[in-house]
Amino acid sequence: EIHLFPQIKRVLCVAEKNDAAKGISHIMSNGGARRREGLSKFNKIYEYEYNLFGQNVTVTMTSVSGHLLGLQFKAQFQKWHSCNPVLLFDAEVEKYCPDTMVQIKRTLEKEARQCQALVIWTDCDREGENIGFEIIDVCKAVKPNIQVFRAKFSEITPNSIRRACETLMEPDVNISDAVDVRQELDLRIGASFTRFQTLRLQKIFPESLANQLISYGSCQFPTLGFVVERFKAIQAFIPETFYKIKVLHEVEEDAVEFSWKRNRLFNHTACLVLYQICMEDPIATVTSVTSKPKSKWRPLPLDTVELEKLASRKLRISAKETMKIAEKLYTQGFISYPRTETNIFPASLSLGPLVEQQTQSTDWGTFAQRVLDQPGGPNPRQGKNSDQAHPPIHPTKYTDTLQGNEGRVYEFIVRHFLACVSQDALGQETIVDIDIAQEKFSASGLMIIARNYLDVYPYDRWSTKVIPVYEQGSQFQPSAIEMVDGQTSPPQLLTEADLISLMEKHGIGTDATHAEHIETIKSRMYVGLTADQRFLPGELGMGLVEGYNSMGYEMSKPNLRAELEADLKLVSEGRKDKHSVLLHHIQKYKIVFIESVRKAKKLDEALSPYLGAAQEFTEAEQQDMEIPLPIRKCPHCSRDMVLKKKKEGNGMYLSCLGFPTCKTAVWFPDTVLEVSRDDSICPTCQPHPVHMLKFKFRRGSLPPMMPLEFVGCIGGCDETLREVLDLKYLRAGGGSAAKKPRTCGICHMPGHTRVTCPQR
């Protein structure tokens, strides 16, 4: 229990950004916080007294600037040419403090030494929880017995902050673990594929890609894939001509167009016959006139994805810029936390006071008062999603001081909130059905009775459509009956809002990362934007997607990443183990990587139409570029062992990629003319997998009953092969590697063994 800690006299509080620390301090101290400098000039320290844990304590509030620690490969793997990229799936990684964060880290260490408790005030989402554990690790390194608590809040308002102080809890390690898994996988997958692509393609297309980084990310590629897929659908589209009948009726100043109930036909003759029948008896009979209420629904409460999409569509502000502005509005206390999947207002959130704040506005204040005065008060239209962490995005404080895009985003959030807690627009729709020579046509009119939410929400349109009064059973002569043709249209290129919708639907990234993945494919020049802000794939983007798709591994499709995102969610909920998820996805992507390297020529072929003819290389140069595929794990250091050519002669040997640190190797005698990796795997040898090898031996070097070409296993299970190759076989946890060929024990000549000696 919190009240069991009377020894706590001084508490260190740490927020995710300086603005948040400043806002929280101002609330907790009632504006009386004392400010002093930390070691980082961007992260101030605020001190004040507060009643916490049932007693008066001194609070030291400071902040970090996002992630305090980064993840990197250990030094020997950091340089691009330091190792085979496939090694990066298993290479050791470590947390480190970037130079820009060192002073912040020192501030935390200095302040933690003087405090008995640490309260984490980072944003209440996955990244925030992970940053919280980075802060905890830094503080515990200098003060192991410091007591740790987590403050949960969704907005920087007095009620929310005081409630957080009263309900401090333990930080959630499962949520942080999900971020650790994601960070490590992104590092391993991104670095291995990026190094492979860049190093290979810069050599293959030196004129086009000489200095270009050709990055890969397991989110950015499916995002690119959506753009390419839509572009190719447009390219492949073949327009079809269709035909339809249109009826016009002019009554005084009103012109009514009746739509054909068949909509359209693709057969010209069939449509012409029906048109001619209508023209032979062109009198319209009104078969029914119906009138019914019609509603235009007010918007659902605002979540992150909807904010990004609507700001892109209605305000023409990119998702990245929108979220940057929303984060700033949140830390200044103007809106609730902007990263949320919730579109249901919780019953515990009192909406009346939030609406009342907005009555001060000269633009929407009158409407806010209407909401308060409507029967039942604020009446939110509720969605179906809740992340159980944050409410929908809503204003928490009125302001009229914001300028530019900040003001536009704030105004949108306020108007959306007022619209969703008001009432649907109401109208009366009239539908008139007519019959001409047994062909059915229909027209509709709309009378708006109450605009309601539309009065505050200019981003939606709903217009009156005037239609004359028709009576059932009456007849009239149409002003015109026409047969018109048209063509089916291709789909349009994707807008940013379309792209975010696809990413959300297929589970690519999260609401917190959609904008950054889109920004990455733009900055890498994989895609560009048309004049009307639609995504068009670039030549490099097209070629990469086509190349990987031709390999059979649809890396530009969302399946691989979607499965990972689903597993991350299960880790954050404590339903899957961090290490098993990490291992599973590392192995899965490693297999894809190995196959992609094996089929790398398909990448060259796909890019050639866009970047020009591929550079010609000699067979030796080509082999130098190829990344050897793993045969088995080294029994001594657990890294991959691969086939390599001897520096002298044409022979091969099996080498550990840990060389020179690890000198484990298998030297094949000169009697082996060729050796290559087979796709088959030994069912018995451990550690799994041990790939079989294809051998071709010199004529006369094997006993008469043995074939000169066969597939064998060097994992230790094949006794004959061990004798033939003079192996001391490799096994995990023991045994020694085969050594360089020695002289024969019978004739004392090199190149063969006792088993294969001609003098035997």
C-alpha angles and dihedrals in degrees: 000000000000094000091061092078106083090152091072109105102148127038128195113211120190126193128191096246137018093245090056092048090050093049095045091046092050090054097043093047096040088238094310101107118135112227124213135167124265125202088269111065090211096055113061127195121233122195130193143137121262138170104247130156087013094298141078112269137172111247123208108194120190137145148223124223102242118294112017094195133040133203122238142160117263114268098267092060101042101087114080095234094041095097148354105286091233087068090067090076089067103022118121116263130197140191115246138177112242116229090250091059100044095094092048089051091051091050090054092048092049095047095041092059089065097045133079097200137038123205118194113217099173120135112291099244136090096279091044092052091050092048086050091058090048088056090047092051092050093048096043091051088067099027109030095178097051110130115236130213136171125223114211118205140144101199138023098243129124094253094047095046094047091047089051091052090052095049104043112164143174119287113252111246093188092062090048091048091057089059092047089054092047093048094050094046092047090051096048098040095040096046096045096048094038093053092045094048096042098045093045101041095044087060095042095047104025096161097051102033105026098133102010124124107224101200130192128201128172089231100036093054097055087045088054088044092061090054093047093045092054092046092051091048088056091047092050094046115117112196118229125206116235133185134212143169121243126195122202126193121184117197112180104300096347122091116194123195116203116207122220113248090219086058097203144343128213093207112085096197094051092050092046092053092051091046092052091050089054092049092052091061105020099174117122120216118199104231098179142000115196129178123193139163115269126196132196105207121233113238124275119251110283124263127178098265092049091048090053094046097044094045089051093048103035104027099028090229116139120245091245093052092043093055092045089054093043091052089053093048089051096051089048089055097245098116139020122260106305099209105079139127092202124112097168122088108226116237089238092063111091106218099183096075091046091054092043091058089061094056087086091071120105089208104046104004094102091052091048088055089050089056091052091048097047116105108279093010121243108015111190121203102228129219128204105247130090129167089196088233113073136022122235116288110276139154115271099183137022119243136165096182100087120110137198120353091347089061092045094051092046091048091050092051091049095046091046091051094049090046094051093050094047127065138289118263110257130213145156118242122202119199120194119194120195137185126216114179089334093307111124125225133175140198132181138203131196131209115190110219101177125009092195109157091018088071090070100028111067091170091081125063129207119167135192113248113202119216127175121247111270126186124214111254095020121124134215141177110245115233088227141358111198137180108216133181134208142164131249112252128229119240115269127249113269122270120211089258090052090050093050089050091054092046091051093046094051097039098247110158122327135274085269095055108034093094095049094050090052090048090051096056089048094049092047088054091238087129137019135197127248122223090269092051099257123142119255119182117238124226093260092048092049093048095048093050093046091046096052092041090053089056089064093245104108095208091159089059118088100237100094095047095039090059089050093050090050091052091048089055090052091049090051089052092050092244096115132040118251096223097046092050091048093049093046095053095041089055093044094052091041090058090050090048093051091050091046090054091049090053096038093128088071088063091053091048094049093050096045096080089055104035102031131254116339117249112264116237135187116249090255092051090047091053090049090057094048116093110228114238121237119261098186144326119282108250092219106044102012093233122130122281116214139183115260135179119248113248090233121045129356099286127119135223136188111242135186113239087222089076128160091026090045116038098187110139143153114221115202117213122245089256087076104086096179136008127178140165117269121209092230120096128216109251095211112033119096146251088046128260108046108166120218118239129224111226131194114190131199113262111265094018096101132058111273096256095054121090116237091228123045144133115251142167125243092189091101102264096098107076096181093052090049090057094043092051095036089235130173089203125236119244131168115264096012150013125082132263123257113266133221114292113283130200119279116267092224107041097015091228123130125240102056143046139233089271094055101031112133090216092055 
